[in-house]
């Protein structure tokens, strides 16, 4: 799962990893942040303000650009989010299986 920040760096998390990693365009690791979640990561999206949205089993966790959690969007257990997108009006769209 990869998101791209405004400075061109990449925000990456693998399926069962509990960290977000930030890399330069050239592949040098800049930082990592423990996001302490349960279950696999399905998607990572970075909006125009470098806010990071991480799509998990049954919720979307929102982090600021430093990796500090700022919000949690819980969903009904019958919904299984697989992807997340945020438009220019800051509306959040969550794709369900």
Secondary structure, 3 states (H helix, E strand, C coil): CEEECCCCCEEECCCCCCEEEEECCCCCEEEEEECCCCCCCCEEEECCCCCEEEECCCEEEEECCCCCEEEEEECCCCCCEEEEEECCCCCEEEEEC
